[in-house]
Amino acid sequence: MKIGLIREQKKPFDKRVCLSPQQCKDLIERYKVKIFVQPSPHRCFDDIDYNKHGCFLKEDLKECDLLLGIKEVPVSCLIPNKKYMFFSHTIKKQEYNRDLLKNLISQNITMIDYEVIKNKGKRMIGFGRFAGIVGAYNAFLGYGLKSKNFKIKRAFELRTFDAICSELSKVDLNNEKILVTGNGKVARGAMEILDFLKIKKVNKYDYLNNNFNYPTYCNIDISDYYERKNNGVFNKQEFYKKPSLYNCKLKDFIKNPSIFIAGHFHNPEAGILLNNKDFINSQLKVVSDISCDIGFIACTLRESTISDPIYGYDPLQNTEVDYSIDDSLLVVAVSNLPCELPIDSSIDFGRIFVDKVFPLFLKNNDSITNATICKNNRLTDKYIYLEDFLLG
């Protein structure tokens, strides 16, 4: 089998890659495959390192059986009649990728989307852990600026996880409370940073009702901040199917923390999580919205960028302001956080690909079949719901 490692060509150029040079070598030795690497000036590993680890540098990848990338492949760069793996961002009917999906189908491409490769209902591969790690780091970056108690470098200036941990030694907290939402890899990545800082984790009852003379954090999930409208109970299976039957009470949890780290996945059908009035009279200083819930968390007015990650929010006026204004919130809402640690996040991703995903691909396992968006010039049965989106 011939595998092609494509050059990331969506702008701004992504430095991440699905396999490190060493992981390519492991794949070559373990499965006797050949790996061709499209040269890139942006990738976090040098081209020559791939060559040294047994890969072939080649611009034209038409001979490859499987093409691996990270972000969406520009339509002009697609090679017809091939198998691809990348994050297509099409399964939620994303308008900006309608043309991409049309071309994947018309060019007879078999599209396997990392986002929906699952085992027992849980995603197998992604960058969630590092999104959480950088999201939590950015929360402290923002809190240092807002409180003026300390100053740390931006994550992309540090480049590695070890450097981030070293920089966090400058963080100076008193009795701040921190709220983390979610129970997946993103939230766990965020809590990895909080645990590294030896911030004490407390349950939601102590968090809501008690004060402490040291920094604490509380982690809550949907069962904690949603309740059924008619009886106040929570049923997860019903909530996933009919979220409109439930009320959100997340506002009860943001009254007394200094920092809110949003690491949850939000179903748009569940409605608004927090409106601007929910932030008034709150003690919140910083919101790090890893989930980037624009339209569902009022202070997340827009995505911010790696180069300019911070803006301010005035809940009274529901507008963007300078974060240094006393009563404003400082907001961080960067959607591509793992890009700030491209080497570590790529190695983590590649490890899962080599050990878990590629063996399933070779066996044509159901996990791969169920993640195949289209093949043979048509949507697969599981994704036939996208037909109306294609016609739109």
ZAMIRO-639701 format. One record per residue: x negated, y, z of N, C-alpha, C, O in turn. Coordinates in steps of 0.1 Angstrom, whole numbers, plus 5000, padded with zeros to 4 digits. Atoms other than C-alpha are relative to their C-alpha. Layout:
BEGIN
XYZXYZXYZXYZ
...
***
This chain:
BEGIN
499249885000500050005000499150135000498150135007
500749875000498950354992500850115007502050135003
499349894992499850635016499450134997498250154997
500549865003499551005008500350095012501550105017
499849894989499051275035500150134992499150184988
499849885009500551575018499550135008499550135020
500449874995499351935023501350085004502350084996
498949924996501852145043500150134991499150214992
499949885009503152415018501150095003501250194996
499049904996506052575035499350115008498550095017
500649884994505152925046500950045012502150045011
501549994997503953025072499449855001500149765006
500650145000501552725068499949945013499450015023
500150084987501752465095498749935001498249874991
501350064998498452345110500249855004499249785004
499850144995500052015123499949904988500149944976
500150115010499651685105500549875007500449865019
499450124994501251345111499049905004499349815012
501050094997497951155113498750075002498350154993
501349954998494551255127499049914992499449804988
500950085007491451125109499849865007499749765000
500250134993490950855136501249914999501049794998
498850085001494550745134500149954985500749844983
500050055014494150715096499149874999499449774993
500950115000491150485102500749885007500549775002
499350104993493250285127501049934991501149814990
499050055009496050245101499349924989499949814985
500750075011493550145074499549865005499749764997
500550134995491949875096501149905004500949785002
498950094994495149745111500949944989501349834990
499150045010497249725079499549994986500249964977
500750015013494749725051500650094989500850054978
499449905009496350035035498950094995497850105000
500949895005494650305014500750135003501950155001
499549874997495150665025499450114992498150124992
500549885008494850965002500550135006501750145009
499849884993494651305017499950124991498950144984
500049885008495651614998499350115008499650155019
500849904993493051885007500850125005501750164998
499349894994494252165029499150105008498250055016
500949914992492552485042500750045013500150115021
499349964988495152515070500149895010500449925022
499950124991495252165085499150015012498050075011
500849994988493952145121498849915000497949925009
501250085001491551875111499450034986500150054976
500749975012488851925084500249894990500349774993
499950115011489151745050498949905001499149785000
501250095000485651605054500249905011499649795010
499950104989486651435087500949884995500749774999
499250115006489351235068499149914991499249794991
500950085009486751135042499149915008498849805004
501050074991484351025070500749885006500149785010
499250104994487150805084500749904990501649834994
499550105010487850605052501150054991501649964984
499049955008490350825035499450064987498250094986
500449945013490150954999500750144999501950155001
499549875002490551324992500550014986499749984976
499550005014492851364962501250104999502050115008
498949895002495051654949501349934995502449975000
498950065007497351434928500449875008499649785009
499650124992499351184950501149924993501849845000
499050075007501551044923499949845001500949774999
500250144999500050694928500549945013500549825015
499750054987501150674964501449945001502349994994
498750074997503950454977500850075010502050075010
499349934989504750665008499250135002498050135003
500649874998504151035013500550065013501750065016
499849964986503851175048499850155002498750204998
500149864996504451535059500650035013501049955020
499349954988505751745087501250084997502350044999
498949915003507852035076500649974986500149894978
499350025013510252055046499050034988498150124989
500949985012508452015012500750094991501950074987
499449915010509152304988500449924988499749824984
499450085011511252184959499049994989498949894982
500950005011508552274934498849905002498149874993
501150104997506152034952500449865001499649775003
499550144999508351724953499549924988499449974977
500450095011507151424933501249904998501549835008
498850095002510151234918499749855002498649815001
500150154999510850864925499149955011498549845009
500950044989508850854957500749995013501950035015
499550014986509450764994499250115008498050125008
500549894992508951065017500449985015501549935018
499649984986508851105055499650145004498450185003
500349874994509151455069501350055008502349985007
498849944994511551675089500750084990500350194986
499449935011514051775063501050115004501350204996
499149904995516351985085501250014991501650134986
498850005009519451885064501249945007502349975002
498950084995521551665086501050085008502150035010
499049914993523251955104500650104990501150204994
499549925011524152105070499450145001500150244999
500849875000521452375073500150064986499650014976
499849935013522352625045498750024993498650004981
501249975007518752715038499349884994498349904987
500650125006517952355029501049924991500749804987
499150075009520952275007499349964986499549854981
500650025013518852314975498949885002498749804992
501050114998516152074990500749875000500249784993
499350135000518751804996500549964987500449854982
499650025014520151844961498949944992499149854984
501250055008516651794947499549875004499049794996
500450134995515851504969500849894993500349784989
499150105006518851324954499850004985499749894979
500149995015518551444918498649944995498549894984
501350055004514851344918499749865004498649815004
500150144997515550994930499049985011498249885011
501050014989513551044962500749935012501849965016
499650064988513950814992499550085012498350095014
500449904989514051055022500249945013501449915017
499950054987513350915056499650115010498550175010
500249884991513751185083499649965014500349885020
500550034987511751165114501050035011501149965021
499149954990514451345133501049895004501549895016
498950104997516851045131499449865000500249764999
500550134998514450755135500249975015499650045024
499650034986515950605167499849865004499949774996
500050144994515650305190501050015012500850085021
498950004990518750235211500550145003500850175014
499349875000520150575203499150125004499550235004
500949904996517050765214498950034989498449934983
501049965010514650955191498749945003498249945015
501350064998511350775186498850094999497850075005
501249925003509151045173500350144998501450184993
499849865001508851415174498950085007497950035012
501049914993507051715190500650065012500250165017
499349944989509451765219499150025012499350125019
500949994988506851705246499250135000499150215009
500849885001504651985233500850134999500350235002
499149894999507552215227500350045014500350165018
499749984986508352175264498850065007498950155015
501249964994504752225274499750154997499450235006
500349865004504252545254501150095004500950215008
498949924995507752665263499950045014500250165018
500249974986506952645300498850105002498950195010
501249914999503552805295500450144996500050245003
499549875005505253095276500950075011500950195012
499249954989507653135305499150075010499450185015
501049944990504653205328499350124993498950225000
500649895007503053425301501050125002500550235005
499049894999506253635302500250055014500350175017
499849964986506653635340498850085005498950175013
501249924996503053755344500150154995499850245002
499849875005503854045321501150085007501050205009
498949934994507154125337499750045015500150155019
500349984986505954095373498850095002498650155013
501349934999502554245366499149945011498250005016
500850074990501153985391498849934995497849915002
501150085006498853805367500150024985501250064980
500049995015497953795330499349884995498149854998
500650125007497253485309500150024985500950104980
500149995014496353445273501249934993501949854999
499050065008498853345246499549864996498349834995
500450145001498952965240499249984987498249904988
500750035012497752975204498550055000497750004992
501449964998494553155216499249895007498049895006
500750104992493752855237499849874993498749804995
500150115010494352575211500149865006500649774998
499950144995494152275234500849995013500950095021
499350024988496252135263499150025012499550085022
501049984989493152125286499850155002499750195014
500349854999492552495279501250075006501150165014
498749954994496252565288500049985015500350075022
500050044986495952385321498950095007499250135019
501049914993492752585329500550145001500350205012
499549865000494352915320501150025011501350125017
498949994990497352835343499550025014500350055023
500649984987495052855373500250155004500150185016
499849864997495653235370501450035005501750145010
498649984996499453195377500150025015499649945023
499949964986500353365410501550015003502150114999
498649994997503853285423500250015015499349975023
499749994985505553355457501149905003500949785005
498850094997509053215463501049994989502249984991
499250005012510353215428500749874998500249765001
499350125004513052975417500049994985500150094978
500150025014512852825383501149894996501249795003
498950095004515752655364499549944986499150014977
500350075012515052385337501249924996501749845004
498950085004517852245316499549894990498549914983
500350115010517751915296499549885007498949895019
500550124995516751555302499249924990498949804992
500850075010514751475271498550035000498050085011
501549985000511151505260499750155002498650185007
500349864999511351885258500050045015499150105019
500049964986512451925294498949935008498449995017
501050074993510051655306498650074997497850075006
501249935003507251845288499950135008498850165013
500049884992508252165306499749975014498950045021
500250034986508351995339498649945003498149955014
501450044999504851845332499250125005498250115013
500849884996503552205335500450045014499550085022
499549964987505652285366499349915011498949955021
500650104991504351965383498550025001497950015012
501549975000500752055373499750125009498750125016
500149884991501252385391500449975014500350065023
499650054987502452185421501250095005501350125017
498749934996505852375421500949895005501149794998
499250114994508152175443501449994993502150094991
498850035007511152015426501149985011500949915021
498950014990514552055446501249954992501449984980
498850035007517951915439500950124999500750225004
499249885004520752135426500750065012501050185013
499349944989522452165460499150095008499550205013
501049924993519352295477499750134992499550244997
500349895009518652515447501150115001500850235001
498949905000522052675448500350065014500750185015
499549954986522452715486498950045009499150105019
501149974991518952755501498950094994498850094982
501249925004516052995500498749935005498849865016
501250064995512452885503498950105000499050214994
501149914999509153055511498949954991497749994994
501050055010507352875482500849984987502049974987
499450015013508052845445500749864998500149765002
499250125002510652575435500650004986500750104979
499350015013512252435404501149905001501049805009
498850095000515552255397500249964985500250054976
499750045014516252045366501549955000501949865007
498750045001519852005355500349964986499650004976
499650055013521651835326501450034998502150095007
498649965004525051865309501049955011502050025013
499050054990526751655337500150105012501050105019
500049904989525751935361500750134997501250205005
499549875004526952235341501249994991501550104985
498850015007529952105323501049925008500749835015
498950074992533351995338501250014991501550104984
498750015008536651885323500950115004501150145016
499149884997539152175320501149975010501550055018
498850034992542051995337499749945013500549955022
500250074987540351805365498650025006498349965017
501349974995536751915369499049895000497949905005
500950115000535151575363499250004987499550094978
500850005012532651485336499849854995499549765003
500150135007532651185312499150024988499550094978
501049975010529551185290500549954986500450034976
499650045013531050975262501150094994501150124982
498949925005534151185260499450144996499950204986
500649875002532051505262499350014986499550104979
500750005013529951405232501149994988500850054977
499050015010533151325212500950124999501250174988
499149895000535351615223499550115010500150135021
500549904991533251895239500950115003500850185013
499149884998536052145235500949975012501650075017
499250034988537851965265499350055012499950045023
500849974988535152095288499650155001499550224991
500549874997534152425305498650005003498149905010
501449994996530652535308499850095013500450205013
500249924987529552655343498550035002498050045014
501449984999525852715335499750145007498750165014
500249874994526353075347499849995015499250085021
500250024985526552945383498649985004498150005015
501450034997522952835380499050104997497850095000
501049895003521353155367500150125008499550225005
499949884991522353385395498750035008498450145011
501149974991519253335416498649954996497749975004
501450035004516253195396499350134994500050224990
500849905007513453425384499849964985499650054977
500450055013512753205354501049894996501349805003
499250105006515053005331499349944988499050014979
500650075011513552745308501049914994501449815000
498950075007516152615283499449894992498849924981
500650125007515052265273501049904995500749794992
498950095004518452115264500250004985499750084978
499450015013519952005232501550055001502250005010
498649954999523252195226500849974987500350004976
499050025011526152085204500850134998501550175007
499349885003527552395187501549995003502250095006
498650024997531052245192500450025014501650035018
499849984986530652285229500150155004500450185015
499849854998530852665225498950075007497750025008
501049914994528952945242499649955014500449915022
500650044987526652855271500050125010500550115021
500149884991526053205285500350134992499750154981
499749875007527553545275499250115007498650095018
500849894994525953885283500450035014499650065022
499549974986528153935314499449905010499349945022
500550104991526753615329498650045005498149995016
501449964996523253785331500050125009499050155015
499949884991524554095349500049965014500749875018
500250034985523554095386499349875003499349825014
500850124998521453785380498650055004498250165001
501449974997517953775395499049964990497849984992
500950045011516553645363499150114995499550224993
500949915006513453805349499549954986499350034977
500650065013512353565321500949894996501349805004
499350115006514253335298499149954989498850024979
500750065011512153095277500949904994501249794999
499050095006514652945253499349914989499249954977
500750105009512852645238501049954989500649934978
499050055009516152535222500450114990501050074980
499649895009516552875205501550004996501850004984
498550015002520352875209500550144997501350205004
499549875005521053185189501549994998502149904992
498550015000524753265194500649935011501849935013
499450084989525153035224499450045013500050025024
500549934988522853205249499850154996499050184988
499849875005523553575247498650074999498450154989
501349935001519953695254499149964989498250034985
500850045012518553495225500750064988501550004981
499549925011519353755199499449964987500149974976
500750045012516853625174498849915004498449905016
501250084998513953385170498850105001498850204994
501349925000510553535180498949914993499249804989
501050075007507253435165498849975009498650035019
501250034993503953285176499250125002498650145013
500949884999502153615169500750115008500050195013
499249904993504953825185501149935008502349945004
499050094994506753595210501050065009501949995013
499249944989508353835234500850124995500450214988
499249885001511254085233500850025013501049925021
499249974989513454245259501550004997501950014985
498550015002517254215264500750085011500450065023
499149924990519754455281501349935000502149944990
498750075000522754245292501250105001502350064996
498949914999524854555299500450054986501650054982
499749955013524554675263500049894990500449904978
500150125009523954325248499150034988499550004977
500949965011521054465228498649975004498249955015
501450014998517354425223499450135005499750245000
500749884995515154665243498649965003498149855001
501450034995511554695256500149925012500849955022
499950094989510954415280499550065013499750015024
500549944988509154655304501050085007500850135019
498949934993512454835312500449925013500649805012
499850074987513254755349501149894999500949785004
498950105000516654585344500249914988501249844987
500050095012515854405312499549865003498849845013
500650145000515254035307498950004990498950064979
501150035010512053925290500449864994500649775001
499650125008512953665263498949954991498250034984
500950075009510753415246500849904992501449814999
499250095008512453225217499349964987499849994976
500850045011509853075195500449864996500549775004
499450135004511252785174499049894997499349774997
501050095005507952625163498949995010497750005007
501049994989506152605197498949904999497749935002
501150095001504152285190498950054991497750004992
501149955009502252475163499050085007497950105002
501049934992500552665191498949905005497849955009
501050114996498752335200499949904990500349784992
499950095012498352175166499249875002499749764997
500850134999495551925175500649905010500849795006
499450094990497151785207501349954995501649834996
498650045004500651775192499949904989500749814988
500250095012499451605160499549875005500049765000
500550134995497551335179501149935007501249815006
498950074993500551265201501049954990501549834992
499050045011502851245170499449884993500149784991
500650115008500351025151499949875008500149765002
500150124992499950785180501449925000501449804998
498750065001503750715180500249944986500849844984
499850055014503750685142499349874998499849774992
500850125002500950425141500549885008500649775003
499750114991502050225171501549954999501749835001
498650044999505850225167500850024987501549934983
499249975012507250385135499549924988500349864981
500550065012504950245108500349855000500749794989
499750155000505449875119501549984996501849884989
498650015003509249935116500250024985501049964979
499949975015508750085081499649884992500349854982
500550125007506849775070501149895000501249814990
498950104999509749555082501350044995502349964995
498749955005512449775067501049995011502249955008
499150014988513949785102501250094999501250194992
498849915000517349925109499850145004500450234999
500449864996515750225126499650084988499950204988
500449935012514250315092501250024991501450124985
498949995009517350235072501050115005501550184997
499049904995519550445095499450155000500250245002
500649875001517050735091499850044986499250154983
500249975014517150725053501250084996502350034995
499049915003519151025042500549974986501849984984
499550035014519250945005499049914993497849904997
500850095009517950694979500849964988502049974989
499350045013518850584944500950104995502050074991
499349895005520050924935501450035007502350095001
498849984993522750934962499750005015498749955020
500050004985523350994999500349865004501149794998
499750134994523250675020501350015007501850125011
498650004994526550575036500050075013501050145016
500049934988525550715070500150154999500550225008
500149865002525051055056500950054989500750164983
499049965011527951065031500850125004501350194996
499349884995529451335053499450134995500050244996
500749885005526951575037500450044986500050134980
499549975014528751555003500650134998500350204989
499449875002530851855009499050125002499250224995
501049914998527852045021499250024986498850144983
500749995013526051974987500850074990500350144982
499249945010529052104968500250155004500750234995
499749864995529252434989499150104993499250224996
***
